[in-house]
Amino acid sequence: MIPVATLVVGAAGGYISGKDSNSGENQSALEESSQRTRSSSRSDGATAGEKTRKSRGANTQEIARMPGNSTRIQALMDFYASLTPEQLAEEASKLEGLPMSERIMASFLLFGRWAEVDPTAAMSFSSTMGFAGNFVRPTILQSWASTDPANAAKYYAENPRDFAMMGMMGGRGPGGGQSGASIIASEWARQDPAAAMAWASSLTTEKGDAMRSVISEMAKTDPASAIAMLSQMDEGDRSGAYGSIASEYGAKDFDGAQAWISTLPADQQAKALASAIDGLSNTNPQLAAMELSKMEAGEAKDRLLPDVVSDLARSDVEAAAKLVKEQGSEESQRDSMRQLMPAWTAQNPAAALAYANSFEGKVRDSALQSYVWSNSKGAPKELVKVAETITDEGDRSRTVGMTAARWMREDEPAAKEYIASSTVLSDEAKKRISEGGNMWDGGGRGDRGRGN
C-alpha cells in the first residue's frame, strides 16, 4: 500500500489540537456551512448503489484483464460507484489479493468513493489495515472534504490520533503531501471560500497551513480576492501565501503580479517574483526565461532556473541551453542539467554531448551523467567511454556501473569483458553486475554526491 501515498496523494503531516475561543463570527459561518454540507453529503452515492448493486456483472478481477489502462480505470470508477457502503467494505477486504500495480489504483479509487458515501466506515476500516491504513487516510480525508468539508473537519479535530502518523511521512519533501488541515481547507475553498477561511482562522494548530491553502485555491480563479484575504493571516504566516498567490497571478497576469509584488515587504519580493515567473513559465516559458534573466543573482533565482529550463526545453531546447549557459551559479547550472540534458539528448545526442563538454568541473559532471543516464538509444560501448570521463569518483562509478548493467542485457560477452578490465568499478560491483545485478546497494565507490 505504500506507493499509494507517493504516487497519488503523498504523506501528509500534523493534526489539529483545538480552536480559538474568541471566534464567534467564524463559528457562525462554520455552523451554516455544516448544515448545508450535512444535508447533501451522501444521498447520491446510496442511490447509485441501490440502482445497480443487483445487476453488476463486473468485478475487479475481470476489470484487471480488460485491455487498455484508461478503460480499466474508468471501469473501476463505474464499478465502485455502483456499490453500497457494505459492498465497498467487502471489496476493500479483497485488495490484498490484487497485484501491486492494480492494488495501488484500486485502493485510491475505492477509498475515494467510499469516503463520499460513508466516510466514517472507510476511516474505521483503515484502522484494521495496520500500518498501511496510514497511507489511505489522506485519500479518505480528501474525498470526504470534497463533498462534506464541515464534517470532515469535525472528525479530523475530534480524532487526532487517527492522523498522528501523517506528520511522520515526509509531508514537506519533494512529492510530499499537504497537512490534513490543508487538505480540508483546499477542498472546502473550492465550495465555500468564506467558510473555509473562517474554519482555517479558527485553528490553533496548522492554522497557517490551512489559511495558505484557502488563499492558494482562491488565487487560481481570483488573485485579487486572495490578496484581500492576506489581511486575515498573522504576519509570520504570510510568506508562503505570497508565493502561492504570485504563482497563480503570474500565470494569469504577469504585469499585474509584478505590480503587486512591488508592494510586498522588501525581503519577500525576490521569492515572490520567482514564484510569479514560475507560474508564467507554465504558459509562456520563453517570456519566463526573459524575466528570469532580469532577476538579481541569489537563492530565489537559483531555485527557479531548473523549473524554467524544464518548461522551455520542451519547446526550444537550444534556448534552454543558452539560458543555462548564461547563469553565473554553478549549483543552479548543475541542477538544471537534469531537466535540460534528457530533452536535448532525445532530440540530438551529438549536440547534447558537445554542449556538456563545453563546461568544466562539477557542471560538466552533472551534464555528462544526465546525458548517459537519459541516452536510451546510444550504444553502451560508447556511453561507458563518456561515463569514464566524469571526474567525481562516486558519480563516475555509478554511471559506469549503470551503463555496464545495461550492456549486460544487450551483449553479455562484450559487457563482461569490459567489466573485468574496468579500473573504475570496485571488485564488489564487478561481481554483482557480471552476475546480472545492478549498481544499487553500495555498488559504486565514494559518496552518493549529487547524482541523478
Wavefront OBJ file of the C-alpha trace (Angstrom):
o trace
v 0.000 0.000 0.000
v 2.983 2.361 0.455
v 3.047 3.542 -3.206
v -0.490 4.910 -2.748
v 0.987 7.767 -0.749
v 3.854 8.545 -3.059
v 2.034 8.189 -6.381
v -1.363 9.640 -5.607
v -1.734 11.799 -2.521
v 1.619 11.800 -0.706
v 2.058 11.580 3.051
v 0.503 14.464 4.967
v 1.613 15.955 8.271
v 0.337 17.130 11.623
v -3.061 17.350 13.278
v -5.456 19.883 14.748
v -5.363 20.360 18.511
v -8.090 22.926 19.067
v -9.755 26.242 18.223
v -9.561 29.801 19.435
v -12.168 30.767 21.995
v -12.906 34.218 20.569
v -14.200 33.276 17.139
v -17.956 33.831 17.348
v -18.359 35.037 13.778
v -16.229 32.193 12.485
v -18.261 29.650 14.420
v -21.482 31.021 12.941
v -20.119 30.624 9.420
v -18.972 27.091 10.230
v -22.356 26.070 11.563
v -24.126 27.424 8.477
v -21.753 25.590 6.142
v -22.016 22.414 8.213
v -25.786 22.419 7.881
v -25.502 22.798 4.102
v -22.984 20.010 3.686
v -24.667 17.577 6.084
v -27.956 17.873 4.225
v -26.459 16.787 0.912
v -23.434 14.761 1.770
v -24.219 11.186 0.794
v -27.640 10.727 -0.817
v -26.447 10.363 -4.408
v -23.994 7.597 -3.524
v -26.643 5.468 -1.870
v -28.913 5.901 -4.886
v -26.222 4.735 -7.254
v -25.625 1.624 -5.167
v -29.315 0.757 -4.955
v -29.712 1.217 -8.693
v -27.066 -1.258 -9.803
v -26.000 -3.479 -6.934
v -28.149 -6.423 -8.098
v -27.178 -6.227 -11.750
v -23.444 -5.540 -11.703
v -21.637 -8.043 -13.876
v -18.022 -6.982 -13.491
v -15.584 -7.465 -10.644
v -12.043 -6.294 -10.003
v -10.514 -9.481 -11.401
v -12.408 -9.112 -14.677
v -11.603 -5.413 -14.864
v -7.898 -6.131 -14.356
v -7.953 -8.284 -17.502
v -9.511 -5.598 -19.706
v -7.299 -4.185 -22.474
v -6.393 -0.518 -22.142
v -5.289 1.160 -18.919
v -7.747 4.060 -19.211
v -10.529 1.547 -19.857
v -9.622 -0.292 -16.655
v -9.579 2.925 -14.631
v -12.974 4.002 -15.941
v -14.375 0.519 -15.330
v -13.132 0.598 -11.735
v -14.697 4.010 -11.207
v -18.020 2.785 -12.593
v -17.819 -0.431 -10.602
v -17.159 1.266 -7.264
v -19.810 3.891 -7.996
v -22.354 1.085 -8.274
v -21.674 -0.362 -4.820
v -23.317 0.249 -1.483
v -21.092 1.108 1.506
v -21.386 -2.519 2.646
v -20.218 -3.767 -0.745
v -17.335 -1.301 -0.756
v -16.226 -2.750 2.590
v -16.323 -6.208 1.047
v -14.221 -5.086 -1.906
v -11.723 -3.357 0.376
v -11.060 -6.664 2.100
v -10.059 -8.131 -1.285
v -7.435 -5.513 -2.172
v -4.505 -7.511 -0.849
v -5.273 -10.215 -3.396
v -4.572 -7.881 -6.315
v -1.161 -7.431 -7.944
v 0.541 -4.286 -6.637
v 0.033 -2.305 -9.847
v -3.737 -2.889 -9.740
v -3.899 -2.544 -5.967
v -2.491 0.992 -5.970
v -5.104 2.443 -8.296
v -7.936 0.298 -6.949
v -7.177 1.456 -3.408
v -7.202 5.106 -4.403
v -10.481 4.810 -6.297
v -12.192 2.558 -3.767
v -11.393 4.592 -0.659
v -12.061 7.810 -2.525
v -15.529 6.591 -3.441
v -16.206 5.028 -0.043
v -15.403 8.341 1.650
v -18.091 10.031 -0.423
v -20.844 7.651 0.696
v -19.779 6.521 4.193
v -16.574 8.226 5.307
v -16.691 7.118 8.934
v -16.918 3.470 7.854
v -13.995 3.983 5.499
v -11.967 5.550 8.315
v -12.915 2.694 10.625
v -11.818 0.117 8.062
v -8.466 1.871 7.616
v -7.801 1.195 11.309
v -7.912 -2.556 10.585
v -5.214 -2.292 7.892
v -2.259 -1.924 10.219
v 0.473 0.434 9.083
v -0.988 0.554 5.565
v -4.023 2.359 6.944
v -1.900 5.465 7.452
v -1.477 5.735 3.696
v -5.157 5.592 2.754
v -6.411 8.049 5.368
v -5.261 11.128 3.401
v -7.267 9.815 0.434
v -10.317 9.275 2.624
v -9.934 12.691 4.213
v -9.611 14.487 0.887
v -12.563 12.713 -0.696
v -14.688 13.312 2.400
v -13.808 17.001 2.384
v -14.645 17.248 -1.308
v -18.313 16.519 -0.517
v -18.740 17.370 3.167
v -15.868 19.558 4.396
v -17.515 20.689 7.619
v -17.954 17.162 8.933
v -14.551 16.087 7.634
v -13.061 18.958 9.640
v -15.067 17.954 12.716
v -13.863 14.348 12.502
v -10.280 15.482 11.961
v -10.361 17.687 15.047
v -12.034 15.050 17.227
v -9.793 12.141 16.176
v -6.236 13.490 16.054
v -4.680 10.116 16.825
v -6.099 8.697 13.599
v -3.833 11.126 11.741
v -0.834 11.275 14.071
v 1.391 9.322 11.658
v 0.717 11.784 8.854
v 3.317 14.130 10.323
v 5.997 11.441 10.162
v 5.751 10.570 6.465
v 7.626 13.290 4.652
v 4.734 15.644 4.085
v 7.064 18.509 3.192
v 9.585 16.833 0.892
v 9.562 16.585 -2.914
v 6.317 14.965 -3.913
v 5.119 15.115 -0.306
v 1.527 15.780 0.582
v -0.310 18.546 2.399
v -1.120 18.517 6.066
v -4.560 17.234 6.967
v -5.811 20.744 7.662
v -4.507 21.886 4.284
v -6.302 19.042 2.520
v -9.597 20.008 4.111
v -9.044 23.723 3.548
v -8.263 23.276 -0.154
v -11.356 21.197 -0.793
v -13.565 23.476 1.287
v -12.303 26.580 -0.512
v -13.478 25.155 -3.830
v -17.019 25.070 -2.455
v -17.232 27.967 0.003
v -14.087 30.103 0.380
v -15.530 32.269 3.150
v -16.477 29.281 5.300
v -13.143 27.630 4.578
v -11.269 30.730 5.689
v -13.431 31.059 8.789
v -12.610 27.489 9.766
v -8.916 27.826 8.976
v -8.591 31.017 11.012
v -10.267 29.315 13.995
v -7.499 26.717 14.324
v -4.687 26.826 16.822
v -2.614 24.102 15.173
v -1.950 24.130 11.411
v -3.696 27.475 11.171
v -1.100 28.971 8.831
v -1.043 25.914 6.548
v -4.816 25.826 6.294
v -5.150 29.544 5.576
v -2.448 29.375 2.912
v -4.313 26.519 1.255
v -7.518 28.552 1.133
v -5.693 31.548 -0.302
v -3.844 29.388 -2.826
v -7.093 27.865 -4.023
v -8.691 31.310 -4.313
v -5.712 32.644 -6.268
v -6.330 30.126 -9.037
v -9.500 31.921 -10.060
v -9.439 35.309 -8.328
v -5.989 36.611 -7.295
v -7.451 39.934 -6.132
v -9.740 38.206 -3.632
v -6.869 36.023 -2.478
v -4.769 39.133 -1.851
v -7.606 40.645 0.158
v -7.623 37.566 2.383
v -4.000 38.117 3.380
v -5.062 40.648 5.984
v -6.666 37.810 7.963
v -3.345 35.997 8.346
v -0.723 36.522 11.005
v 2.278 38.338 9.587
v 4.550 35.363 10.183
v 2.324 33.069 8.101
v 2.074 35.325 5.064
v 5.371 34.424 3.399
v 4.144 31.111 1.985
v 0.874 32.711 0.923
v 2.758 35.369 -1.047
v 4.339 32.637 -3.144
v 1.050 30.819 -3.724
v -0.666 33.968 -4.940
v 2.313 35.075 -7.016
v 2.490 31.750 -8.840
v -1.171 31.808 -9.860
v -1.179 35.555 -10.520
v 1.956 35.301 -12.660
v 0.360 32.686 -14.881
v -2.714 34.847 -15.470
v -1.376 38.414 -15.488
v 2.366 38.742 -15.015
v 2.375 42.540 -15.202
v -0.311 42.697 -12.540
v 1.620 40.214 -10.418
v 4.766 42.328 -10.684
v 2.904 45.446 -9.627
v 1.507 43.665 -6.573
v 4.873 42.125 -5.660
v 6.418 45.595 -5.597
v 4.132 46.422 -2.654
v 5.343 43.484 -0.533
v 7.987 43.753 2.182
v 11.413 44.095 0.580
v 12.703 40.806 1.971
v 9.767 38.922 0.380
v 9.901 40.357 -3.124
v 12.609 38.171 -4.695
v 10.982 34.927 -3.593
v 7.539 36.110 -4.680
v 8.885 37.242 -8.050
v 10.450 33.822 -8.583
v 7.072 32.231 -7.852
v 5.378 34.560 -10.347
v 7.916 33.696 -13.040
v 7.483 30.018 -12.237
v 3.742 30.387 -12.821
v 4.375 32.301 -16.026
v 6.684 29.524 -17.199
v 3.781 27.102 -17.281
v 2.085 29.141 -20.003
v 4.904 31.123 -21.632
v 8.364 29.668 -20.910
v 10.055 31.988 -23.419
v 8.835 35.077 -21.581
v 9.625 33.437 -18.248
v 13.230 32.922 -19.404
v 13.490 36.602 -20.273
v 12.136 37.624 -16.873
v 14.450 35.223 -15.071
v 17.442 36.778 -16.825
v 16.455 40.156 -15.376
v 16.469 38.896 -11.792
v 19.259 39.743 -9.413
v 21.595 36.876 -8.545
v 20.593 34.991 -5.445
v 18.919 31.930 -3.990
v 15.487 32.732 -5.446
v 16.891 32.900 -8.977
v 18.965 29.743 -8.492
v 15.961 27.745 -7.316
v 13.839 28.993 -10.195
v 16.215 28.179 -13.045
v 15.641 24.379 -13.233
v 11.865 24.851 -13.388
v 12.045 27.357 -16.239
v 14.605 25.217 -18.070
v 12.314 22.201 -17.766
v 9.395 24.079 -19.331
v 11.462 25.819 -22.008
v 13.317 22.670 -23.086
v 10.076 21.058 -24.212
v 9.549 23.713 -26.883
v 13.036 25.141 -27.556
v 15.872 23.082 -26.154
v 18.598 25.302 -27.602
v 17.090 28.371 -25.951
v 17.016 26.448 -22.677
v 20.670 25.514 -23.139
v 21.562 29.138 -23.785
v 19.713 30.189 -20.643
v 21.695 27.714 -18.536
v 24.965 28.806 -20.102
v 24.318 32.430 -19.210
v 23.878 31.785 -15.498
v 26.621 32.515 -13.007
v 25.649 29.955 -10.373
v 27.300 26.570 -10.813
v 24.827 24.974 -8.415
v 21.809 26.074 -10.426
v 23.538 25.021 -13.653
v 24.162 21.563 -12.236
v 20.558 21.217 -11.091
v 19.296 22.412 -14.478
v 21.222 19.755 -16.377
v 18.790 17.147 -15.082
v 15.982 18.919 -16.931
v 17.908 20.043 -19.995
v 20.031 17.067 -20.999
v 17.279 14.416 -21.305
v 15.284 16.685 -23.629
v 18.299 17.554 -25.775
v 19.677 14.008 -25.810
v 16.362 12.734 -27.136
v 16.475 15.252 -29.994
v 20.178 15.479 -30.867
v 22.600 13.350 -28.820
v 25.707 14.657 -30.578
v 24.813 18.283 -29.916
v 23.901 17.486 -26.314
v 27.256 15.793 -25.720
v 29.178 18.670 -27.272
v 27.285 21.082 -25.048
v 28.021 19.031 -21.921
v 31.723 19.011 -22.762
v 31.742 22.796 -23.117
v 31.547 23.052 -19.307
v 34.155 22.205 -16.711
v 34.256 20.604 -13.297
v 31.088 19.692 -11.447
v 28.759 21.273 -14.013
v 30.290 19.104 -16.742
v 29.995 16.039 -14.496
v 26.313 16.695 -13.936
v 25.704 17.246 -17.648
v 27.556 14.086 -18.681
v 25.864 11.993 -16.064
v 22.435 13.187 -17.209
v 23.451 12.581 -20.827
v 24.456 8.971 -20.172
v 21.514 8.159 -17.949
v 18.965 9.554 -20.400
v 20.519 8.252 -23.635
v 18.385 5.160 -24.180
v 19.359 4.839 -27.849
v 23.121 5.145 -27.501
v 25.384 2.094 -27.619
v 26.622 1.136 -24.133
v 30.131 0.668 -25.548
v 30.225 4.375 -26.438
v 28.311 5.629 -23.421
v 30.673 3.943 -20.988
v 33.555 5.887 -22.539
v 31.696 9.110 -21.781
v 30.946 7.966 -18.246
v 34.613 7.255 -17.601
v 35.455 10.948 -18.139
v 33.305 12.092 -15.203
v 35.709 13.487 -12.632
v 33.758 12.822 -9.415
v 34.623 9.291 -8.316
v 31.228 8.411 -6.905
v 29.288 9.764 -9.890
v 31.697 8.141 -12.299
v 31.497 4.661 -10.758
v 27.709 4.744 -10.534
v 27.275 5.931 -14.106
v 29.763 3.397 -15.460
v 28.092 0.648 -13.435
v 24.619 1.555 -14.661
v 25.823 1.549 -18.258
v 27.617 -1.758 -17.796
v 24.484 -3.340 -16.332
v 22.532 -2.184 -19.363
v 25.288 -3.531 -21.621
v 24.900 -6.935 -19.949
v 21.327 -7.111 -21.211
v 22.348 -6.265 -24.777
v 25.666 -8.069 -25.247
v 26.691 -10.114 -22.230
v 30.091 -11.401 -23.512
v 31.286 -7.918 -24.517
v 29.976 -6.401 -21.292
v 31.708 -8.992 -19.123
v 34.975 -8.401 -20.953
v 34.713 -4.665 -20.255
v 33.699 -5.170 -16.628
v 36.627 -7.458 -15.949
v 39.102 -4.898 -17.307
v 37.480 -1.821 -15.722
v 39.567 0.295 -13.370
v 36.516 2.310 -12.354
v 34.320 -0.386 -10.821
v 35.031 -1.956 -7.457
v 35.511 -5.708 -7.249
v 32.159 -5.981 -5.479
v 30.411 -4.063 -8.267
v 32.122 -6.140 -10.952
v 30.903 -9.351 -9.341
v 27.349 -8.116 -8.859
v 26.926 -6.716 -12.383
v 28.529 -9.752 -14.016
v 26.012 -11.935 -12.190
v 23.117 -9.889 -13.549
v 22.726 -7.438 -10.684
v 22.912 -3.642 -10.734
v 24.783 -0.767 -9.164
v 22.491 -0.132 -6.232
v 23.044 -1.045 -2.612
v 26.579 0.190 -2.464
v 27.714 -0.758 -5.962
v 29.761 2.364 -6.538
v 32.710 3.720 -4.597
v 32.584 7.018 -2.816
v 29.669 9.055 -1.532
v 26.449 9.304 -3.483
v 27.019 13.015 -4.144
v 24.584 14.973 -6.283
v 24.000 12.306 -8.902
v 20.685 11.704 -10.646
l 1 2 3 4 5 6 7 8 9 10 11 12 13 14 15 16 17 18 19 20 21 22 23 24 25 26 27 28 29 30 31 32 33 34 35 36 37 38 39 40 41 42 43 44 45 46 47 48 49 50 51 52 53 54 55 56 57 58 59 60 61 62 63 64 65 66 67 68 69 70 71 72 73 74 75 76 77 78 79 80 81 82 83 84 85 86 87 88 89 90 91 92 93 94 95 96 97 98 99 100 101 102 103 104 105 106 107 108 109 110 111 112 113 114 115 116 117 118 119 120 121 122 123 124 125 126 127 128 129 130 131 132 133 134 135 136 137 138 139 140 141 142 143 144 145 146 147 148 149 150 151 152 153 154 155 156 157 158 159 160 161 162 163 164 165 166 167 168 169 170 171 172 173 174 175 176 177 178 179 180 181 182 183 184 185 186 187 188 189 190 191 192 193 194 195 196 197 198 199 200 201 202 203 204 205 206 207 208 209 210 211 212 213 214 215 216 217 218 219 220 221 222 223 224 225 226 227 228 229 230 231 232 233 234 235 236 237 238 239 240 241 242 243 244 245 246 247 248 249 250 251 252 253 254 255 256 257 258 259 260 261 262 263 264 265 266 267 268 269 270 271 272 273 274 275 276 277 278 279 280 281 282 283 284 285 286 287 288 289 290 291 292 293 294 295 296 297 298 299 300 301 302 303 304 305 306 307 308 309 310 311 312 313 314 315 316 317 318 319 320 321 322 323 324 325 326 327 328 329 330 331 332 333 334 335 336 337 338 339 340 341 342 343 344 345 346 347 348 349 350 351 352 353 354 355 356 357 358 359 360 361 362 363 364 365 366 367 368 369 370 371 372 373 374 375 376 377 378 379 380 381 382 383 384 385 386 387 388 389 390 391 392 393 394 395 396 397 398 399 400 401 402 403 404 405 406 407 408 409 410 411 412 413 414 415 416 417 418 419 420 421 422 423 424 425 426 427 428 429 430 431 432 433 434 435 436 437 438 439 440 441 442 443 444 445 446 447 448 449 450 451 452
